[in-house]
């Protein structure tokens, strides 16, 4: 998915520049996705800026809004 972005060439030796750590970016995106899946109380997540470096990637600022979540009913339980 990252490689299909129009801006991907900026991460890959654009105009003789360095190649940035795309695997670190992909890993971080997958980890954020897993966190949101595991924690349904996360209602909003803003990660900005997300800096990709020659070695590694880092999120410099994050804002998270959470909401109370009603637990799902247990399967097979009669009420």
C-alpha positions in Angstrom: 0.0 0.0 0.0 2.8 2.5 0.9 4.6 1.8 -2.4 1.4 2.7 -4.3 1.2 6.2 -3.0 2.0 9.1 -5.4 4.5 10.4 -2.8 6.4 7.1 -2.5 9.2 8.3 -4.8 10.1 10.9 -2.1 11.0 8.0 0.2 13.2 6.3 -2.4 16.3 8.3 -3.4 14.3 11.2 -4.8 16.7 13.4 -6.8 19.7 11.7 -5.5 18.6 12.0 -1.9 18.8 9.2 0.7 16.5 6.2 0.8 14.3 6.3 3.8 13.3 3.3 6.0 10.1 2.2 4.3 10.0 -1.1 6.3 10.0 0.9 9.6 7.1 3.0 8.3 5.2 -0.1 7.3 5.9 -1.7 10.6 4.7 1.3 12.5 1.5 1.6 10.5 0.7 -2.1 11.1 1.3 -1.7 14.8 -1.0 1.4 15.0 -3.6 -0.6 13.1 -3.3 -3.5 15.5 -3.6 -1.2 18.5 -6.8 0.4 17.2 -8.2 -3.1 16.5 -7.3 -4.3 20.0 -8.6 -1.2 21.8 -12.2 -0.4 20.6 -12.3 2.5 23.1 -10.1 4.5 20.7 -12.6 6.8 18.9 -10.0 9.1 17.2 -6.3 8.9 16.6 -4.2 11.7 15.2 -0.5 11.0 14.6 1.2 14.1 13.2 3.9 14.4 12.3 5.0 10.9 11.4 8.7 11.2 10.5 10.4 8.5 8.4 14.2 8.7 8.7 17.1 6.9 6.9 17.0 4.5 9.8 13.7 4.2 11.6 10.5 6.1 11.9 9.0 8.1 14.7 5.7 9.7 15.6 6.5 13.1 17.2 3.0 14.0 18.4 -0.1 12.0 19.1 -3.7 12.8 20.1 -6.1 10.1 21.2 -9.7 10.5 22.0 -11.3 7.6 23.8 -14.9 6.7 24.5 -16.6 4.3 26.8 -17.4 1.0 25.1 -20.3 -1.2 26.0 -19.1 -4.8 26.3 -20.4 -7.2 23.7 -22.9 -9.7 25.1 -21.5 -13.2 25.7 -22.6 -15.8 23.2 -24.9 -18.4 24.6 -25.8 -16.5 27.8 -29.5 -16.2 28.5 -31.0 -13.2 30.1 
